[in-house]
Amino acid sequence: MTRPRDIGTKAETAVVRYLVANGYPHAERRSLRGALDAGDITGTPAVCWEVKGGEAAKAASDLTILTWMAELTTEVVNAKAAVGVLVVQRRGVGPSNAGRWWAYMHAFQLGALVTEVVPPPGRAVFPVRMLLADAVTLLRAAGYGQPTEPRPAVAPYLPTAATPEGTTDIALPGLEAVR
């Protein structure tokens, strides 16, 4: 049987490898800090990461996620970070694909990353789930980690611009229209 500490180490290592390869070259596992836990990963200025792996993560209930988000909030304060991200291993998605694990942020933080407007205190404190790859993309676009490459212009979504087959063309960076 694998010890909980070994499960955590394996999950944290997978996330660190993903971060290093995707704009956070100085990311590394943080040594334990006891009562003043500041997250599981360091070397990512202003971003606090909490990583959960193993069966507990794969089978996490909504209540478990909320409990972990509360833990993350304390760690963000301890780390004096601006943003907190909870990363949770997904069932059927191994460590080599950690970019496809779930990442949770509080809605107010996600909104601030996208719009640069912080909602009033106590608003939008619920968790929002996305892939770790998407969370990293948002963080880097907002100026965290290494700068992103210039983003290509994306055509606006126009629901009335349907093709003859009845589908809608949406230009997305890096994707070709499939017909």
C-alpha positions in Angstrom: 0.0 0.0 0.0 1.3 3.5 -0.9 1.7 5.9 2.0 -0.2 9.2 1.8 3.0 11.2 1.7 4.2 9.1 -1.3 0.9 9.8 -3.1 1.3 13.5 -2.5 4.9 13.5 -3.6 4.0 11.7 -6.9 1.2 14.2 -7.6 3.2 17.3 -6.7 6.1 16.0 -8.9 3.8 15.6 -11.8 2.4 19.1 -11.5 5.9 20.6 -11.1 7.1 18.8 -14.3 4.1 20.3 -16.1 4.7 23.8 -14.7 8.4 23.7 -15.6 7.6 22.7 -19.2 4.9 25.4 -19.4 6.2 28.8 -18.3 7.3 28.2 -14.7 11.0 27.1 -15.1 11.7 27.6 -11.4 8.8 25.6 -10.0 9.7 22.9 -7.4 8.1 21.0 -4.6 8.0 23.0 -1.3 9.4 21.4 1.8 6.9 21.1 4.6 6.3 24.2 6.7 4.1 22.9 9.5 1.4 25.2 10.8 2.3 28.0 8.3 1.7 25.8 5.2 2.2 28.0 2.1 1.2 25.4 -0.5 2.9 22.5 -2.2 4.9 24.2 -4.9 7.3 27.1 -4.8 9.3 29.0 -7.5 6.1 30.5 -9.0 6.0 34.0 -7.7 2.6 35.3 -6.5 0.9 31.9 -7.2 0.1 29.4 -4.5 -0.5 25.8 -5.6 -2.2 23.1 -3.5 -2.0 19.6 -5.1 -4.2 16.6 -4.3 -3.5 13.1 -5.7 -4.5 9.5 -5.3 -7.9 8.0 -4.6 -9.0 10.8 -2.4 -8.5 13.3 -5.3 -10.0 11.0 -7.9 -13.2 10.5 -5.9 -13.4 14.0 -4.3 -16.9 15.2 -3.6 -18.1 18.8 -3.8 -17.7 19.1 0.0 -14.2 17.8 -0.2 -13.3 20.3 -2.9 -14.8 23.1 -0.8 -12.7 21.9 2.2 -9.6 21.9 0.1 -10.4 25.4 -1.3 -10.7 26.7 2.3 -7.2 25.1 3.0 -5.9 26.8 -0.1 -7.2 30.2 1.1 -5.2 29.9 4.3 -2.1 28.8 2.3 -2.5 31.8 -0.1 -2.4 34.1 3.0 0.6 32.3 4.5 2.5 32.4 1.1 1.6 36.1 0.7 0.4 35.1 -2.8 -2.0 36.9 -5.2 -3.6 33.8 -6.7 -4.4 30.3 -5.4 -4.9 27.2 -7.5 -6.1 23.8 -6.3 -4.9 21.0 -8.6 -6.8 17.6 -8.3 -5.7 14.4 -10.0 -8.4 13.0 -12.3 -9.4 9.4 -12.5 -8.0 7.8 -15.6 -5.5 10.6 -16.2 -2.0 9.7 -15.2 0.9 11.9 -14.0 2.4 12.2 -17.5 -0.8 14.1 -18.5 -1.0 16.4 -15.4 -2.1 19.3 -17.7 -5.4 17.5 -18.0 -5.9 17.3 -14.2 -8.6 19.6 -12.7 -7.6 23.0 -11.5 -9.9 25.0 -9.2 -9.8 28.8 -8.5 -12.2 31.0 -6.7 -14.5 32.7 -9.2 -13.5 36.2 -8.0 -9.8 35.3 -8.8 -10.7 34.0 -12.2 -12.7 37.1 -12.9 -9.9 39.3 -11.9 -7.4 37.4 -14.1 -9.6 37.8 -17.1 -11.0 41.3 -16.5 -8.6 42.9 -14.1 -11.6 43.9 -12.0 -11.8 42.5 -8.4 -15.4 42.0 -7.2 -16.4 43.3 -3.7 -15.4 41.1 -0.7 -17.6 38.1 -0.1 -18.8 37.9 -3.7 -18.0 35.0 -6.2 -16.2 32.9 -3.6 -17.3 29.6 -5.2 -14.8 27.4 -7.0 -14.5 27.2 -10.8 -13.1 24.1 -12.4 -10.9 24.0 -15.5 -8.0 21.9 -16.8 -4.6 22.7 -15.3 -3.4 23.6 -18.8 -6.1 26.2 -19.1 -5.4 27.6 -15.7 -1.7 28.0 -16.6 -2.7 29.6 -19.9 -4.8 32.2 -18.0 -2.2 32.9 -15.4 0.5 33.4 -18.0 -1.8 35.7 -20.1 -2.3 37.7 -16.9 1.4 38.1 -16.4 2.3 35.3 -14.1 5.2 33.0 -15.0 7.2 33.5 -18.2 5.5 35.8 -20.7 3.3 34.1 -23.3 3.9 34.3 -27.0 1.9 37.0 -28.7 -1.6 35.6 -29.1 -3.0 35.5 -32.6 -6.2 37.4 -33.4 -9.3 35.4 -32.9 -12.4 36.0 -35.0 -15.4 36.9 -32.8 -18.0 34.2 -32.2 -20.9 35.0 -34.5 -23.7 32.5 -34.1 -25.3 33.7 -37.3 -22.3 32.9 -39.4 -23.3 29.3 -40.2 -21.7 27.3 -42.9 -23.8 25.5 -45.5 -23.7 22.3 -43.5 -25.3 24.2 -40.6 -22.2 24.4 -38.4 -20.7 27.6 -37.1 -17.1 28.5 -38.0 -15.1 29.8 -35.1 -11.5 30.7 -35.7 -9.4 29.4 -32.7 -5.6 29.7 -32.5 -3.8 26.6 -33.6 -6.9 24.9 -34.9 -7.9 24.5 -38.6 -11.5 24.4 -39.6 -12.6 20.8 -39.9 -15.3 20.0 -42.5 
